Amino acid sequence: MKKNNLNLLLLLFMTCSLISCNEEFLNDPQPTDAVTSSVIFGSREGANAFVSGIMRNFRSQFTATDAAGVNSIYYARTVKGNDIIQRATWFSFDYENENREPTYRRVGFSWNYPYYMINQANNLIIGAETSELSDIDKKEIIGQGKALRAFFYFQLAMEFQHTYSYDASLPAPPIYTEVATEGNPMSTLTEMYALILEDLSYATTNLTSDRLAKSYINQNVAYGILARVYQTMGNWTGAEDAAKKAYGGGTPNSILNNNYTTGFNSIADSEWIWGSAQSLDQSNYYWGAPHAHADHSVLSYVATFFNNDFVALFSPSDIRNTFSEEYDVPETDYRNYISNKFSFNFDSDHPIIRTAEMLLVEAEAKYHNGDITGAHTLLFALQSKRDATATKSTNIGQALLDEILVERRKELYAEIGVEWFDAKRYRKGITRTGNQRLTGASSLEADDKRFFLKVPQAEIDANDNITDSVNENR
């Protein structure tokens, strides 16, 4: 029989003994296996402390510099595209589109970290369900847990299989909705997306706009996650509605602030719907991608450069044109352009969902829903806010969709892996062009298997319900 490690799924905090001082947990919240359920869920204060501990793991170093938290998942996707160039350092194997074998750290992290967070979400949900908290408190705590669980199952679905529209019957990672004592078999994309939608339906219904801080999940964040899921599934009516509810409505002119020159490192920015907050006493040090890689003005990795072809998409008057030629290299050298979009400090915050992204999701959805005028209006509202010389699009059909997708790349570069995300869900390739460090074989074809990872060998070895055959033809 296989040894059942379950990849960190066995944090049975609700059955463990009480630590000597309950105040220690409340004052220094963290995921724990040393505090009983009655302490954690005996009050809203205790439940909030447990949530705070879970959210801390968005920003801590999970196993390595390139395997830290949510930012590492996003940055690995970022460097797989054509717009960004990563020199030979952390994330370079992701850049080369070769980091997918069952024994590799990227594969293990992209599997284990989401499951660790899912387990914490399950503990939160079960603890609240069986507690004596008020009905309102229960619903809000459970709503946060279900939104969190949906978010990480969505990452697993994106990382370990073709996109939903390719074939929803394909195997997907196992599903756990309870504390597990043995490994479950692989699920299907259909089953995984059904759970994601069920969880997000609960969260959007039972959460409000209130939250402890912007690093926590509220109703707006749940709608933002849902908008991305609907994008991937091609549910454009749902995507349009969810995106607008995520940013709360209002005119683009009133909700966009143009803070592109302040380093993209502060969660206080009014355009950030959800972010991961850092602090010096809980610093992310040098695993804070993108900041620790893209900032060339401080003592960091100075590892990220930008493709000439991508830079050429920006007009000189666009505030998002943060690029400069700081190194004395030929124009064809991959080090030709750097960016000052991200300013690195040991307490640099990371954006997860921003208002501008949701505006562009809404514009994309309006295009698919046949509201071409509405798509033009939203697209121009954002473009004119970023660039005073912008002109309103007259494109229709595929040309309009392509313009929206280019605008997403220009708006969100190096934040959430937008180029990879869009190419995968639209089943398009990514061709390396311009002054890339690597071209040719490092490019991705449409529906390329390198858009997803193989199942970790450690999971196969530990789980009786998964065999080596799971990686055949992957």
N, C-alpha and C positions, 0 to 999 in steps of 0.2 A: 504494500500500500504506500502511496506517495505521502511524504511528510506534508502536512497541511498547514502551511504558513499563512496562506490567504493574503499575502502581500499587505500586511499592516491592517487587516480588517478586524482584528481581534482586540480592540480596545474596549474591554467590557467594564467601563467605569461604573456602571450602575450596580455591579455586583461586588465591588471592591470595598474595603474597609475605610472608615472615616479617618482623615488625617487629624493630627492633634489640634490644629487651629483652623476653624472654618473661615475666619476672617482673612487668612492668607490667600485663600482662593478668591474671595470677593474683592480683595485689594489688588491682587495680581492675577487677573483672569487668564486662563489658558486651558486648552484641551487637556484632560486629565484622566488618569485611571486610579486616582487616589482619593476621590471625593464621592460620596454616595449620592444617589439620585435625590434623596430627600433633602439634602443640603442644596444641591444645584437648583432643583425645581420646587423648593419650598417657598420661594418668593420670586417675584418678577426681577428683583435685584440679582438673585442668584442665576436665573436663566439668562439675563443680560450679560452677566459676567462670563458665562459659558460661551455665548455668542461672540463676545469680544475675543475670547481665546481662539475660537475658530477663525475669525477674521485676521488675527495676527499671522496665521499661517498662509495668508495671501502674500506675505512679504518676507517671510523668513527663508533661510537657505535650507532647502529640503535635503539635498545630498551634495551638491557641488555648485560652482559658480554659474554654470550653464544649466543647472537643474535646481532652481531656487523656488519659484512659485509661479503664479499665473503669468507674470511677466516673462518668464523663461519659455513657457508654451507659446506665447505670442511672438517672442523674438525669434525663436526657432523657425516659425512660419515666415516671419519678415524676411529673413536672409535667404529663404528658398526662392525668392522672386527675382525679378530683373532690375528693379529700381534701386535696390540696396546692394552694396558690395562689402563683404566681410573678409578682412585679411586673415592670414593663418594664425588664429588664436581661438579662444572660446567661441563656440558656435560655427567654427569653420567647416566641420563635417556636415552640419545642417546646410550650410551654404553650398556645399558640393552635392547635395541631394543624395548622399550615400549613407546617412545615419539611421538605418532602419532595421538592422539585423537583430535577432532575438536576444543576443547577449550584450547589446550596446547600452550605454548609460541613458541615452536619449529615450530608447524604447522602454527601459525599466522605469524611468522617471515619469514619462507621459502616461504610464499605466498606474504606477503605485501612488503618485501624488493625487490624482483625481479620486482614486479609491479611498485614500486616507481621508480626504475631505468629505467624500460621500458617507463614509462611516461616521464621521463626526456629525454630519447632517442627520443621519438616521438616529443616532443617539439623541440629538436635539429633538427630533420629531417624536420619538417614542417617549422620551422623558416628559415632554410637555403633554402628550396625549394621556399619560397615566398619572399626571400630577393633579393637585387640587388648586391649581391656578384658576383665576376667573375665566369665564368663557372668552372674553375679549383678549385677555393675555395669552390664553392657549392658542387662539386663532392667529395672533400676530407672531408668536414664537414659531408655531408650526409653519406658517407662511414663509418666514425667513428660511427655515430648514428646507422646505420643499423647493423654494427658488434656488437655494444653494445647490441642492441635489440635482436639480434640472440643469443648472449651469455646468456642472462637472460631468454629468452624463452626456451633455452636448459636446463637451471637449473630447470625451472618449469616442463618441460616434464619428467626429470629424477626424480624429487621429488614427483610428484603427480600421477604417473601411472606406470604400468608395463613397461618394456623396449619395444622399437619399434618392435622388432622381435616377441614379444609375441602375439600381436594383434594390428595392427596400427589403427583399427577402434574404439578402446576404447576411452571413453571420456577423454579429456585433459582440462586444465584450459582455460578460455576465452582468446580470441585474441583481442587486441586493437592496431590499427595502427594509430589512431588519438586521439586527446584529447577527453575524454569520459565524458558524462553527465549522462549516465545511464549504468547499468551493462549489459554486453553481456552474452549470454548463454555459456555453456561449448562447447569447440571445440572438435576435435578428434586429436589423435596423427598424423594422416595423414596430417591434415590441419596445425598443428603446425610445423611439420618438413618441410612442403612445404614452409612456410614463412621463417623458419630459413635458408633453402638453398637459397631461393630467396634473402634474405638480405645478406648472405655471398657471393653470386655470385656478387652482386653489389659491396660489399666492396673489395673483392679481385681484381676486375677489375679496380676500380677507386682509390684505395689507392696506395701509393708508400712506399718505405722503410723509408721515412722521417717521423719524429714526433718531438714533443716538448721535450719529455723525454721518458724513458723506461716504465713509468707507463701509457703511452698513447697507443692507438691502431693504428698500421700501417698495411701495407699489410702482413707482416710476422705474426703478431698476428692474423689477420683475417684467414690466412691459418692454423694457429695452432688450432683455434676454429673449423674450418671446418674439420680438421683431426680427432678431437674427435667426431664430429657429424657423419662423415663417418664410424668411428670405430663402433659406436653404431648402425648404419643402416646396417652394413655389406657391404658397398661399398668399397671394398679393393683397386680397381684401383684408386678411388678418394682419399682414405686415404693415399696411398703411395705417390701420387703426391703432395697432400696438405702438408704432413709432411715434405717432402724434401724442399718444397718452404718455409715452416715456418722457418726452421733453415738455409736456404740459400745455401744448398749444402756444398761442402768441405768435406775433410776427417775427420773422427772422431778424429784422432790424432791432427788435427789442430784446432778443435773447442771445445774440451773438456779440462778443466783446472784442474780438481781434487781439487777444493777448498772445500774439505769436512771438513777441520779443522778450518774454520774461522767463524763458527756459523750460517751460512745460514741466515744472516740477512742484506745483502747488495745487493741492486738492481744493483749496479755497476758490479756485477759478470758477466763476459762475457758469461756464460752459460744461464743466464736468458734472455729469449725472451720477457717476459712480467711479471711485478711484481707490487705490491702495495707499493709505497714508503711512508715511515713515516718520520716525523720530530718532534723535541722536542716541537715546538710551536703548533703542531697539533697532539699531542701524542696519541697513541692507548692505553696507560696505560696498565692495566691488562686484557684487552679483546683481546690481541694479540695472539690468538691461531695460531700455536702450541707453539710459543716461551715461552709464560707466563705459560704454563703447562708442557712443556717437560724439561725446564732448571731447574736443581736441585741445581745449585751453587749460585743462587741469591734469593732474597726475592720475590718469586712468589708462584704460587699454588702448585708446586712440585707434580703434579697430574698424570703425564703420566709415565707408565712403559711399558716394552716390553716383550713379550711372549718368554719363553725359546726356544720354537720350532722355532720361527722366528730368534732369535739370532743364533741358530745352523746352519742356512743357510749360514752364512758368514765365510769365512776363516780368520785366524788371520792376513793375509797380505792384506786383502781387506780394502781400505781406508774408505769404508762405514761402516766398523765395528767400530761404535762409542760407543759401549756398555761397561758398567762396572757394577760391583757388589759393590755398595756403602753402602748398608744397611746390618746390621748384622741380616739377616733373613734366614730361611731354603730355600733351592733351590726350594722347591715347593710353596713358598710364592709368591704372585703376584708381590711383590715389589723387586724381585730378581735382575732385570736388569733395569738400566736407560740408557739414551743416552745423549751425549754432542753434537749431531748434531745441535741443535738449541740454540743459545745464546740470552738470553732475555735482551733487553734494551727498554726504553720507545720509542725509535725510530727504533726498529727492522723492517726491510722491510719484505714483504711476497712474496714468489714466486708463480706465477700463471701458467706460461708455461715455461718450460726449454728445452734446446737443447737436453739433454739426453732423455727426454720423446719422443720427435719427432723422434729421431733415433730409439727408440724401437717401435714406431708406424709404422715406415717404415719397420722395420724388421718383425713385425707381419703381415703387409700387404703383404710383399714379400712371406711369408710363405703361406698365403691364395691364392696368385696369382701364386703359383707353382714355384717360384724362390727360391728353397731351398738353393742353393749355396749362393745367395745374402743374404738370412736371416742369414745363418751361419756367413758370413763375417761381416755383421753389428753387430750382437750379440757379436762376439768375439772382434771386435774393441772396443766396449764399455767395455766388461769384462776385457780385457787386460789393458785398460787404468786405470781401478779401482783396478785391482789386478794383480801384476806382475807374479803371479804363475798360472794364469788362463790358461785353455787348451781349444782349439777350440772344439765346440760341434760336435758330430757325430750323434746326435739324428735326427730322421725323424718322420713324422706323428704327432700324438697327443703329443708324448714326446717332440718334438721340440717346439710345441706351449706352452706346460706347462712350459718349460724352459724359454721361452720369458716372460711369465706372471709372473713367479717367479722373473725374473730379473727386471721387472717393480716394483714389491713390494720392492725389495732390493734397487732400485735406488730412489724411490719416497716416501718412507715411511714417514707418518705423514704430507705430503705436501698437497695432493689434494684428499685424500680418494680413492687412486688407487685400493686397494683391493676390496672395496665395488663396485666401478665403473665397474671393470672387472667382478666380480661375477654377477652383475646385467645384464650387456649386454650379457654375455655368458649363462645366465639363470642357474647359478650354486648356490648351497648353500654355506654358510660359517659356518663351524663347529668349535665351540670353543674347543680348546685342551690345553694341557700343563698346565701351572700354572695360567690359567685365574682366575680372581676374581669370575666370573660367568661362568658356563658351561650349559649344558642341554638345558633348555627352551630358553636361550638367543641366541642359535644358530639359523641360518636362513636356511630354506629349499630352494631348487630351486624354483624360482617364488613365494617366500614367499610374502604375502601381506605387511609384515613389511619392504619390500624394498621400499615402497612408503607411503605417508602420506594421511590422510583423508582431505577433503576440510574443511577449517575453518568455524566454526559456524557463525562467524561474517560476512563472505561473504554470506553465505546462508541467514542470517537475512537481509542483506542489498540489495541483488540482486534479483529483481523480476523474473529473468530468471533462477534462481537456487533454487531447493527445497531440503528438507531434504533427499529425495530419492537418491540424488547424492552419499551419503555415504553408501547406502545399498550394502552389500557384499564387502565392502572395508576393 
